[in-house]
Amino acid sequence: MTPFPAPGQPPVRVLVVEDDEGIAWPLRRGLTKSGYQVETVATGAAALKAAPADVVLLDLGLPDMDGLEVCRRLREHSDAAVIVVTARDGEVDRVVALDDGADDYLVKPFGLEELQARIRAVLRRVRPSVPGHLIGVLSVDPRARQAWVRGSEIALTPKEFDILECLIAEPGRAVSRHTLITRVWDENWYGPTRVLDVHIAALRRKLAIDGLIETLYGHGFRLVPAAAVEAGTAG
């Protein structure tokens, strides 16, 4: 899930500044699958010359200059959100990085889901007008209660939209049938749970993205970010 611009506009651009390929490559792969546009560079000099980004993931231990210097120089000409990602876990390091212009500070090792949550958080702070989510070809605006696929609006019923909103809030994570029924219908719902399957089937048909909503038998459903991304690159 990523905060998104208006439907049809480019995805959130992320610049990964990391000289360890064993870290940079999984970050690029994971973020790309979640719908981000990702560029990776291995040096501070390359980071300062890179195309403008919405978010910069900045390692401090770069081979040519300290990451804090990169952060300070980025702040001179860029309004990108800067998240420091580093093995330095001292309080002084955190304070100095934040004072030098970083928007957040994340200590290695970290999980991809936590990183994406940090990205969403900093974008909400620096771009509070951004209203919703983008995963590949799928855009969802909770405020307007609208959804688009490849820039075309999809007509959803209120319950279908509520289900989609629940799933896209935690892309890749299983959401139980009980949780969906409680959030979309009522915590005291005593009707047939089959109603959820009927609405899921209709939602799948309208979105028409193969593999987007996965059934987890005996548990519930999950939204698969890679399906929406691959739908945008097919053909």
Secondary structure, 3 states (H helix, E strand, C coil): CECCCCCCCCCCEEEEECCCHHHHHHHHHHHHHCCCEEEEECCHHHHHHCCCCCEEEECCECCCCEHHHHHHHHHHHCCCEEEEEECCCCHHHHHHHHHCCCCEEEECCCCHHHHHHHHHHHHHHHCCCCCCEEECCEEEECCCCEEEECCEEECCCHHHHHHHHHHHHCCCCCEEHHHHHHHHCCCCCCCCCHHHHHHHHHHHHHHCCCCCEEEECCCEEEECHHHHHHHHHCC
